[in-house]
Amino acid sequence: MSALPRVLFYVQHLLGIGHLARAGRIAGALARDGFKVTLVTGGLPVEGFLEEGVEEVRLPPLVAGEEGFSTLNDAEGRPATDVYKAARRERLLSLYEALKPDIVLIEAFPFGRRQVRFELLPLIDRIEKSRPRPRLVSSIRDLLQARTKPGRDRETADIVKAHFDAVLVHGDPAFARLEDSFALAAEIADKVRYTGLVAPARIVPAPDRHDIVVSAGGGAVGRRVMEAAAGAARLLDPALSWLLITGPNLPEADFEALSSRAGPNVSLARFRRDFTGVLANARLSISQAGYNTVGDILLAGCRSILLPFETGGETEQRARAERLETLGRAVMLEEDKADAQTMAQAVTRALALPDPAAIVLDRHGAEGTARELRALLDAP
């Protein structure tokens, strides 16, 4: 093995930027720990997530279609053809052969991202035929999407048992365990390692202060939340200062419409690199209940209103929001019921909550990933 062990880290973001944000933090921690990291991304290009020492290789982009995760489009919004997918597959396999990695780290699969199995199953087959064979590792969040189709959990467990050396769960078992959202976790327990939550290592100081910070991750599905928040700001005390962070994917026309309707106590931004500092200065965060945003909220220590994303039968954000509500750290509001009135009521309730109690969870999951991969390389 080389002095710098080589890692090929595959991540496919289809909607929003959460997967990419988490992968970027992990890749940066691996690079700092002495790994040579190539981050292979397969969604639309997003700037600002690549840390020092990490090389990025972009595959031809795939994005979620209008019907959600069940269909894939190319960068132009057209349905991805078999030819387009074949070009991606060959690019990925060629990259694998050129890099000769010591570890292949695959985000989500086989627990998720079935849409790209057309290239991941051939990659796994190539890995199994390689000599020496690299370690194959799955990288997953702490709570998974519930499976509705019979046999999917069985298929996942069988793939893990047959091919994967480890499953890294990026969470603290005191908050959520794999068996909470994956019924066959006991069958793969010998491969499961908890790394801790992948959260920022520290709060990045922010120069400004806002009472209420509203964020929408990548922005692709957050328009309703933003509109409800802007409306609530008009109904509540005008002395409250609001910041709406729309995300980079909100269409420009929607951004301009929000700007035109925003009152004098409402500021807008597309993205803030100092997001944790903005939250730390705030009294209240309003957001969906995605993995990364909840980690930021826990780090910042502010109150929160969580609107879990549940389109298309999604379940993991509701499970996360319910846990935070039980701990007294959140008020949950269903996104499809969010309007100016219900948002204003939720804000009033959330601001009346006691000061958030500290929750002691392992938030060093990026460094924990490096630790677990080192141990895997050292294992016989």
URNORRA-V474696 format. One record per residue. RES is the residue in one small letter. PHI is phi in radians with two decimals (none if undefined). D_FIRST is the distance of its C-alpha to the first C-alpha in whole Angstrom. Layout:
RES & PHI & D_FIRST
RES & PHI & D_FIRST
This chain:
m & none & 0
s & -1.22 & 4
a & -1.05 & 7
l & -1.86 & 8
p & -1.06 & 7
r & -1.65 & 9
v & -2.14 & 12
l & -1.73 & 15
f & -1.98 & 18
y & -1.71 & 21
v & -2.45 & 24
q & -2.07 & 28
h & -1.73 & 31
l & -1.88 & 34
l & -2.60 & 37
g & 1.41 & 36
i & -2.20 & 34
g & -1.07 & 33
h & -1.05 & 29
l & -1.21 & 28
a & -1.08 & 29
r & -1.13 & 27
a & -1.10 & 24
g & -1.10 & 25
r & -1.15 & 25
i & -1.14 & 22
a & -1.05 & 20
g & -1.10 & 21
a & -1.14 & 20
l & -1.12 & 16
a & -1.09 & 17
r & -1.14 & 18
d & -1.51 & 16
g & 1.76 & 13
f & -1.57 & 12
k & -1.67 & 12
v & -1.92 & 15
t & -1.99 & 17
l & -1.64 & 20
v & -1.73 & 22
t & -1.94 & 25
g & -2.22 & 28
g & -1.87 & 31
l & -1.12 & 34
p & -1.03 & 32
v & -2.31 & 33
e & -1.59 & 32
g & 1.71 & 31
f & -1.92 & 29
l & -1.55 & 26
e & -1.58 & 24
e & -1.05 & 23
g & 1.55 & 19
v & -1.94 & 19
e & -1.64 & 20
e & -1.93 & 22
v & -2.12 & 23
r & -1.78 & 26
l & -1.39 & 27
p & -0.91 & 31
p & -1.17 & 32
l & -2.19 & 34
v & -2.33 & 36
a & -1.14 & 38
g & -1.37 & 42
e & -1.11 & 45
e & -1.47 & 45
g & 1.73 & 42
f & -1.28 & 39
s & -1.35 & 40
t & -2.20 & 40
l & -2.12 & 38
n & -2.02 & 39
d & -1.50 & 38
a & -1.12 & 38
e & -1.59 & 41
g & 1.49 & 42
r & -1.59 & 43
p & -0.97 & 42
a & -1.20 & 38
t & -1.48 & 39
d & -1.08 & 37
v & -1.13 & 36
y & -1.07 & 35
k & -1.14 & 33
a & -1.11 & 31
a & -1.12 & 30
r & -1.08 & 28
r & -1.04 & 27
e & -1.17 & 26
r & -1.12 & 25
l & -1.15 & 22
l & -1.15 & 21
s & -1.13 & 21
l & -1.11 & 19
y & -1.02 & 16
e & -1.13 & 16
a & -1.28 & 16
l & -1.36 & 13
k & 0.83 & 11
p & -1.23 & 10
d & -1.48 & 7
i & -2.39 & 11
v & -1.95 & 14
l & -1.89 & 17
i & -2.01 & 21
e & -1.34 & 24
a & 1.42 & 27
f & -1.24 & 26
p & -1.61 & 27
f & -1.34 & 30
g & -2.62 & 31
r & 1.01 & 30
r & -1.07 & 32
q & -1.06 & 33
v & -1.91 & 30
r & -1.15 & 29
f & -1.06 & 30
e & -1.97 & 27
l & -1.36 & 24
l & -1.13 & 25
p & -1.09 & 24
l & -1.11 & 21
i & -1.09 & 21
d & -1.07 & 22
r & -1.15 & 19
i & -1.07 & 16
e & -1.13 & 18
k & -1.57 & 18
s & -1.36 & 14
r & -2.35 & 12
p & -1.27 & 10
r & -1.48 & 12
p & -1.28 & 10
r & -1.26 & 12
l & -2.03 & 16
v & -2.32 & 18
s & -1.71 & 21
s & -2.05 & 23
i & -2.30 & 26
r & -1.36 & 29
d & -1.31 & 31
l & -2.17 & 34
l & -1.82 & 34
q & -1.16 & 37
a & -1.15 & 39
r & -1.49 & 39
t & -1.86 & 42
k & -1.54 & 42
p & -1.01 & 42
g & 1.59 & 39
r & -1.18 & 36
d & -1.11 & 35
r & -1.09 & 35
e & -1.05 & 33
t & -1.08 & 30
a & -1.06 & 30
d & -1.14 & 29
i & -1.14 & 27
v & -1.06 & 25
k & -1.12 & 25
a & -1.41 & 24
h & -2.27 & 21
f & -1.65 & 20
d & -1.46 & 18
a & -2.77 & 19
v & -2.14 & 22
l & -1.63 & 22
v & -1.67 & 26
h & -1.50 & 27
g & -2.85 & 30
d & -1.82 & 31
p & -1.07 & 33
a & -1.25 & 36
f & -1.72 & 37
a & -2.73 & 35
r & -1.95 & 34
l & -1.00 & 32
e & -1.15 & 35
d & -1.18 & 37
s & -2.30 & 37
f & -2.38 & 35
a & -1.12 & 37
l & -1.77 & 34
a & -1.01 & 32
a & -1.08 & 33
e & -1.23 & 31
i & -2.06 & 28
a & -1.01 & 28
d & -1.22 & 25
k & -1.78 & 23
v & -1.49 & 25
r & -2.31 & 23
y & -1.64 & 26
t & -1.71 & 24
g & 1.66 & 28
l & -1.21 & 29
v & -1.49 & 28
a & -2.30 & 30
p & -1.00 & 31
a & -1.17 & 30
r & -2.72 & 33
i & -1.40 & 36
v & -1.48 & 37
p & -1.02 & 40
a & -2.02 & 43
p & -1.36 & 46
d & -1.88 & 48
r & -2.33 & 50
h & -2.31 & 51
d & -1.15 & 52
i & -2.26 & 51
v & -2.01 & 47
v & -1.96 & 47
s & -2.30 & 44
a & -2.32 & 43
g & 0.99 & 39
g & -1.26 & 38
g & 1.59 & 42
a & -1.17 & 42
v & -2.15 & 44
g & -1.76 & 46
r & -1.06 & 49
r & -1.08 & 51
v & -1.08 & 50
m & -1.11 & 50
e & -1.13 & 54
a & -1.13 & 55
a & -1.15 & 53
a & -1.08 & 55
g & -1.19 & 58
a & -1.11 & 58
a & -1.06 & 58
r & -1.32 & 62
l & -1.61 & 63
l & -1.77 & 62
d & -0.92 & 62
p & -1.15 & 62
a & -1.31 & 61
l & -1.26 & 58
s & -1.66 & 55
w & -2.03 & 53
l & -2.22 & 49
l & -1.83 & 48
i & -1.79 & 45
t & -1.39 & 45
g & 1.56 & 41
p & -1.29 & 40
n & -1.69 & 41
l & -1.15 & 45
p & -0.96 & 47
e & -1.02 & 49
a & -1.09 & 52
d & -1.19 & 51
f & -1.09 & 50
e & -1.15 & 53
a & -1.13 & 56
l & -1.08 & 54
s & -1.04 & 55
s & -1.21 & 58
r & -1.67 & 59
a & -1.23 & 57
g & -1.35 & 60
p & -1.15 & 60
n & -1.66 & 58
v & -2.07 & 55
s & -1.90 & 52
l & -2.15 & 50
a & -2.57 & 46
r & -1.49 & 43
f & -2.76 & 40
r & -2.30 & 40
r & -1.17 & 37
d & -1.69 & 38
f & -0.99 & 39
t & -1.12 & 38
g & -1.19 & 41
v & -1.04 & 43
l & -1.16 & 43
a & -1.09 & 43
n & -1.48 & 46
a & -1.67 & 48
r & -1.53 & 50
l & -2.62 & 49
s & -1.90 & 46
i & -2.13 & 47
s & -2.86 & 44
q & -1.25 & 43
a & -1.94 & 41
g & -1.19 & 37
y & -0.95 & 34
n & -1.18 & 34
t & -1.13 & 37
v & -1.11 & 38
g & -1.07 & 35
d & -1.12 & 37
i & -1.11 & 40
l & -1.11 & 39
l & -1.17 & 37
a & -1.29 & 40
g & 1.37 & 43
c & -1.76 & 45
r & -1.17 & 48
s & -2.63 & 47
i & -1.98 & 48
l & -2.00 & 46
l & -2.04 & 47
p & -1.11 & 44
f & -1.29 & 43
e & -2.25 & 45
t & -1.09 & 45
g & 1.19 & 45
g & 1.42 & 44
e & -1.11 & 42
t & -2.18 & 41
e & -1.20 & 39
q & -1.23 & 40
r & -1.10 & 43
a & -1.05 & 42
r & -1.22 & 40
a & -1.11 & 43
e & -1.09 & 45
r & -1.12 & 43
l & -1.19 & 44
e & -1.15 & 47
t & -1.07 & 47
l & -1.40 & 46
g & 1.35 & 49
r & -1.83 & 46
a & -2.72 & 47
v & -1.92 & 50
m & -1.70 & 49
l & -2.30 & 51
e & -1.24 & 51
e & -1.06 & 50
d & -1.29 & 53
k & -1.86 & 55
a & -1.38 & 54
d & -2.48 & 57
a & -1.03 & 59
q & -1.22 & 61
t & -1.16 & 58
m & -1.17 & 56
a & -1.08 & 58
q & -1.11 & 59
a & -1.14 & 55
v & -1.09 & 55
t & -1.05 & 58
r & -1.14 & 57
a & -1.16 & 53
l & -1.19 & 55
a & -1.51 & 57
l & -1.12 & 54
p & -1.05 & 54
d & -0.94 & 51
p & -1.03 & 48
a & -1.33 & 47
a & -1.15 & 43
i & -1.94 & 41
v & -1.54 & 38
l & -2.25 & 35
d & -1.25 & 31
r & -1.91 & 31
h & -1.93 & 27
g & -1.21 & 25
a & -1.17 & 23
e & -1.17 & 22
g & -1.10 & 22
t & -1.13 & 19
a & -1.05 & 17
r & -1.07 & 17
e & -1.20 & 17
l & -1.22 & 14
r & -1.06 & 12
a & -1.09 & 14
l & -1.16 & 13
l & -1.17 & 10
d & -1.40 & 11
a & -1.23 & 13
p & -1.19 & 14
